[in-house]
C-alpha cells in the first residue's frame, strides 16, 4: 500500500510539473506572439507615416474640392428639387422668404425658368468660390496661375474646333435622345425670346465659363505641379461624370473634349476660350432643337 501511495504521489507531482511547463510555454509563446504583433503594428505605422509623408497635401486639397463640388451640384443643385432651400429658410425662422421661394419654384407660371436660373447661378457660385478660396489660400496660386485669365494664345485653334464640331452638332441635333434633352430651356408660349430666352442664355454662358475655369483651370493647373500632364486625364474623370445624365454620344464626346480642352488650357495658361467654345456648341444645339 505504501508503494502504491508513493507512486500516486510521484505521478501527481509529475502532472503538476507538466502543467506548469505547459503554462510557462504558453506564456512564452504568447509573449513572443504579442511581441511579433507589436512589431508588425510598429512596422505598419512606420510605413503609413512614410507613405503619408510622400502625399502632396496641395493635390489632396484640389481633389477634395472637386469631390465636394460634384456632391454639392448633385444633391443641392438639382433643378428638379429645390425644396432644401425653403427647408433651410424655415429652419432658421425665415418663414416669409421660404414661402416666397416655394411660390416661385413650385406652381408659379415661370417656375421652369426660375429653376433653370437657380441651376445656373448655383453652379456659377459653387464652381468659382471654393476653387478661388482653395486656389489662393491653400495652393498659394494667383488667378492667372489657375488659368483664370483671357489670352489670345490658341484662340484661333478654338475657333477651328468650333467649325469642326458644328457639323457633328447638326447631326446630333437630329437624334431623338438630343431632341428629348435640348433645348435646355425652351420658353413657354407666354414667355417671349426677350427677356426670358436671352437672360437664360446669358446665364448659360456664364455657367460654361465657370465650368471651364473649374475643370480646365483650377483642377488641371492645381494638379499640374504634382502630376504634370497627367492632371489633364485626372480632370477628365469628374468632368465625364457630370455628363452621365446626358445622351450617350455626348458623354463619350466629353472624354475627347476634356482631353483636348485640357491640353489647350495647360499649354496656353487660360481656360477662358474653352468656356466660349463650350457655350457656342450648347447654344447651337439649343437653336437647332428649339
N, C-alpha and C positions, 0 to 999 in steps of 0.2 A: 504493500500500500504506500509505504514511504517513497519507494522508487517511482510509483505512478504519480504521486503528488509532485515530486521533483521534476518529473518530465513535463507535467502540465504547466508548472511554473516557468520552466525554460521556454516552452512553446509560447506562453503568454508574453514573456519578455521579448522573444524574437518577433512576435507580431507587432508589439508596440514599437520596437526599433524600426521595423519595416514601414509602419505607418508614418513614423517621424521622418524617415528618409524620403518617403513619397511626398510628404508635405514640404520638406525642405527643397526637394527637386522642383516641385510645382511653384514654390515661391521664387526660386532662382530663375526658372523658365519664364515666369510671369514678369519678373523684374527685367529680364532680358527683352521680353516682348514689349513691355512698356517703354524700355529704352529705345528699342527699334522704332516703335511707333512715334515716340517723341522726336527721334532723329528724322523720320520721314516728314513729320509736320514741320520741323525746322527747315528742312530742305525745300519743302513746298513753299513756305513763307519766303524763303530766300529767293526762290525762282520767281514768285509773284512780284516781290519788290524789284527784282531786276527787270522783269517784263514791263511793269508799270513805269519804271524809270525811263524806258525807251519810248513810252507813249507821248505823242505830241499833244499836249492839252489844248493847243490852239485848234488843231484839227478836230478834236473831240467837241470843242465849243461850236464849230461850224456844223458838224454832223448833228449835234443835239438841237441846234437851232432849226435845221432843215426838218428834222423829225417833228419838232414842236409846231412848226408852221403847217406841215401837212396835216397833222392831227387837228389843229385849230380850224383849218379850211374844211376838213371832213365833218367834224362834229359841231362846229359853231357857225360855219359859213354857208350852210346849205340854203339855197333859195326856196326850197320846198317846205322848210320848217324853221321859222324864226321865233318860235314861242319861247325859247330860252331868254330872249331879250326882255320880253314882258314879265317873265318869271323872276328875273333878277331885279327888275324895276319894282315889282310887287314886294319882293323880299326886303328891299331897302326903304320901303314906305313911300315910293313914288307911284301911287296908285293912278293919278291922273295921266302921268306920262305912259304908264303901262297900258291904260285904256286907249290912249291915242295911238300907241304902237300897234295894238291889236286892230284898231279901226282902219289903219292904212295898209296893213299887210294881210288882212283876212276879211273878206266881204266887201271891200271897197272897190269901186269900179276901176280904179287904177292899180289894184293890188299886184297885178303881174309886173307892171312897170316898177312899182316900188320895191318889189322883191328883187328884181334884177339890179336896181340901184344898190340895194343892200349887198347883194352878191359882189358887185364890182368894188364898192367902197371898202367892204370888209377885207377883200384881198389886197387892195392897194395898201391899206394900212398894215396888214399882217405881213405882207411881203417886204415892205420897206422899213418899218420901225424896228422890229427885232434885229434885222440884218444890219441896220445902221448902228444900233447900240452895241451889238457884239463886235461888229467890224471896227468901230472906233475905240471902244473901251477895253475890249478883250484882246483883239488882234493888233490894235495899235495902227490900223491902216487908214489912210485918207480915203475920201470918196473916189478920187482918181485911181488909187491903188485897187479899189474894189471893182473897177470898171464902170463906175458911175460917172461917166463923162461923155461928151459928144465930140467926136473927132471925124475928120473927113477920110481918114485912112480906111480903105476897103469899102467905102460907101458904094462905089461902082460895082463891086462884087455882089453886094446885097441887092442892088437893082437888077443885076443879071440873074440872080437866083429867083427873084420875083417873076421875071419874064419867063424863066424856065419852068416855074411851078404853075403859072397861070393856066396852061392847057390841062394840067393834071387836076386843077381845081374845077375847071369846067366839066371835065369828065366825071369827077367825083360828085358834083352837084346833081347829076342825073340819077345817081343811085338812090334807092329807096331809103337806105339807112341814113344817108346825109339829109335827104328831104324831110325825114322824120325828126331830125335833130336841129336843123337850121331852117330859117334864121334863128339865132339865139333869142332875139327879141323881135317879135312882129307886132306892130301897133294894132290895137283893136280898131274897129271901124269908127269909134268916137275919138280916136287919138290920131291927130294929124302927123305928118312927117316932121313938121316943126311945131313945137319943140321936142316932142316925145322921142322920135327916132334919132334926131340929131344929138340930143342930150345923151341918149343911151350910147350912141357910137363914140362920143367924146369920152365917156367913162370907160367904155370898152377899150379904147385906145390907151388910156392911162393904165388900165388894168394890165394890158400886154407889156407896156413899158416896165411896170413894176415887176411883172413875172420874169421878164428877161434880166432885169437888174438883180433879181434874187438868184435865179438858177445859173445864168451865164455870167453874172457879175460876182455877187457875194460868194456863192458856193464854189465856183471854179477858182477865182482868184484867191479866195480864202484858204483853199486846199492846195493850191499850186506849190506853195513853199515846202509842203510835206510830200506830196505825191507827184509833182511835176505834171506832165501832160496827162497822166492817168486821172487827174482831177476832172478832166472832161468826161471820161467814161463813168466815173463815180457819180457825177452830177446827172448823168442821163437816167440813172436808176429811179430816183424820186420823180424826175420830170416825166418819164413814161407812166409812172403810177397815177399821175393826175389825169391821164388820158384813158384810164380803164373804163370809164363810163361813156366814152366816145365810140363812134363806129370803128370797127376793127382796122380798116385801112388807115384811118387817122392815127390810131395807136401805134401801128407799125411805122408809119411815116414819122412819128415823133422821135423814134430812135435815130433815124437818119438826120432829122432836123437838129436834134440835141447835139449830135457829134459835130456836124458842120458848123452850126452857130457857136458851139463851144470853142472849137479851134479858132474861129474867126475872132471871137472875143478875147481869147488868150493871146493871140498874135497882135491884135490891134489895140488891146488895152481898153476896149469900150464894148459894152453890151447894148448900147442905145439903139443902134441900127437894127439889131436883131428884133427889138420890140416893134420898130416901124414895119419891118418885113412881116412879122407875125400878124400884126394888125391888118396889113394890106391883104394878106391871104384870108383872114377871117372876114374882113369887110366884103371881099369878092365873093366869098361863099354865101354871106348873108344876102347880097344883092342877087346872086344867081338863083337862090332858093326862095326868094321873097314871094 
